[in-house]
Amino acid sequence: MYWLRPAVAALAALAIALPAAAQKDKDYEPHVGQAGKDVIWVPTPDGVVERMLRMAQVTPNDYVVDLGAGDGKIAIAAAKKFGARALGIEYNADMARHAQRNVERAGIAGRARIVQGDIFISDFSQATVVTMYLLPALNLKLRPQLLAMRPGTRVVSHSFSMDDWEADETSSLDGRRAYFWVVPAAVAGAWTLELAGGGTAEKLEVTLEQRYQKIEGSVALGTMLGGLREARLRGYLIAFAYVDDKGVRREFSGRVSGARMEGSFRADNGTEGRWSATKK
Ligand SMILES: C[S@@+](CC[C@H](N)C(=O)[O-])C[C@H]1O[C@@H](n2cnc3c(N)ncnc32)[C@H](O)[C@@H]1O
């Protein structure tokens, strides 16, 4: 039996060497309702997780960040079912380790990761999709940061809306709601619009007003201001139309990139071409 002694001693030494955190983590079992920093842990049901990720049309090109990751289930689903890269930010350190273990067990450690952190001081600006299940007041606190993200970033929230930033879609499942938004480009202000093509080369002044993704505006037509119609903004994609001083409807669609927009136009009279606009 003497031969056992070194093995036992080695095991004992290994146990001592195990980081205290890993040992603690092994015993850790989260319970629904446990404290987080700003909100308790309640997991989103699987069906709602699936709908949230479908609403955002997550693909393998996406980088999904779940704010307040809990046991990691949203980040895990985004990576495992949708092939995305995913990050979960969880304040509770025990929970963050537990969630990271869940990631490893799911065999997607190459694509998903859970980190311990406070969502209010974390940089998640590189996300293409942000998911959350927090509280109305926390959504509102995050709103300025979300609105400052790259235009086109998709945001999905379980249960809680974003006050007067109306959702682009609301879905319901078993009495639970999921809200979806696309971060709009900032387009409010005066723009110089230049048209080229169809035998025209014109310069016009366009003014846009914006409330989140809702836009309206006008175009200077000589001494008159013609109203824009069918004005739409979805992320960085913009569209609008107006009727010119000869009664011809011109329809524009294009992309916004900072202080510049460009795209194509066509008119009722058959003319079409390219347009660009620069912010004044
Ligand atoms: C309602 S649970 C949602 C968990 C997960 N997102 C889901 O939908 O299943 C909210 C989680 O946010 C965490 N949390 C609370 N305040 C936080 C903060 N300031 N930063 C990061 N996580 C936080 C809580 O510990 C909890 O796990």
The ligand as an ORCA input file, in Angstrom:
! r2SCAN-3c Opt
* xyz 0 1
  C     -33.060     39.177    -15.927
  S     -31.445     38.452    -15.980
  C     -31.305     38.061    -17.715
  C     -30.272     36.992    -18.000
  C     -30.101     36.638    -19.470
  N     -29.781     37.811    -20.271
  C     -31.352     36.005    -20.011
  O     -32.118     36.727    -20.680
  O     -31.592     34.825    -19.744
  C     -30.390     39.884    -15.787
  C     -28.943     39.558    -15.476
  O     -28.205     40.790    -15.448
  C     -27.213     40.730    -14.434
  N     -26.879     42.128    -14.078
  C     -27.530     42.974    -13.268
  N     -26.944     44.185    -13.257
  C     -25.878     44.106    -14.080
  C     -24.874     45.020    -14.496
  N     -24.853     46.301    -14.095
  N     -23.907     44.595    -15.349
  C     -23.908     43.301    -15.800
  N     -24.839     42.392    -15.441
  C     -25.824     42.782    -14.611
  C     -27.885     39.935    -13.334
  O     -26.924     39.359    -12.463
  C     -28.678     38.901    -14.136
  O     -27.933     37.721    -14.336
*
